[in-house]
Amino acid sequence: MKTNLSTQDNPTLAKTVLKPDIMVKSGITELDRLQGGFKAGEITFLDGNSKLISEMPNQICVNTYRTFHSDTIYIDGGMCANPYKIARYARMMEVDQRETLNHVQISRAFTVYQLSTLLQDKLEPLIEKHRPRTLIIGMFPRLFFDPDISTRESQVLLKNILKKIRELTQKYGLVTVFTNLDSTQMSNSRNLRNMLYPAVDEIIRMKQLEQCTCIDLVKKQERAVIVDFAKGQLRLEKFGMVM
């Protein structure tokens, strides 16, 4: 028996096959060209020492509102969320600052227990209330290295949180972004890096050097560099090309 898989004769199949990925841009043109943007239903981890990591959540908040007129839930795990910087980027992009900020829901955690409660118990009600497109967890790993909690407890909390975030990301089709800004990439102290890296869909390592930022898409195994030729002028070149 011949099976006709033509999308003309099967609108449901057409919707399934032709539906494009929902993406939120990073705000860095060259990075978006390299990786396409942050995808709905996936978790991306930004890790490294580049100052671009601290700016990207602000740009993602603005781009979420600008593209989808949708909310961002921004969980701050390291005193990194700054509404003034979000508003400044909105003004730069000629987007209404007040409306943008009204669509960014910021919650802060100062201990790993507060972070656990936010993510395990309070996040889903927030999602149901605000129907966000994007979830950002800024400085996500930092609180798990608290010396006042045991290694075992830190590992259990991280494991449970990662499971919950994966569940909510897929259930609600969220664009989920973790950030970690440090002098080096995330430490494997307490074996936390070995737990976190396999639990995300992509790791973007961003290393700041004297005149450039090196970018590694770890799982896609793609590499690039943003070269700072002059103040305010960034250009992306693939490794191996003449700069």
Secondary structure, DSSP 8 states (H G I E B T S, - for coil): ------TTT-HHHHHHHH----EE--S-HHHHHHH-SEETTEEEEEEES-HHHHHHHHHHHHHHHHHHS--EEEEESSS---HHHHHHHHHHTT--HHHHHHTEEEEE-SSHHHHHHIIIIIHHHHHHHH--SEEEEETTTGGGG-TTS-HHHHHHHHHHHHHHHHHHHHHHT-EEEEEEE-SSS---GGGHHHHHGGGSSEEEEEEE-SSEEEEEETTTTEEEEEEEEETTEEEEEETTS--
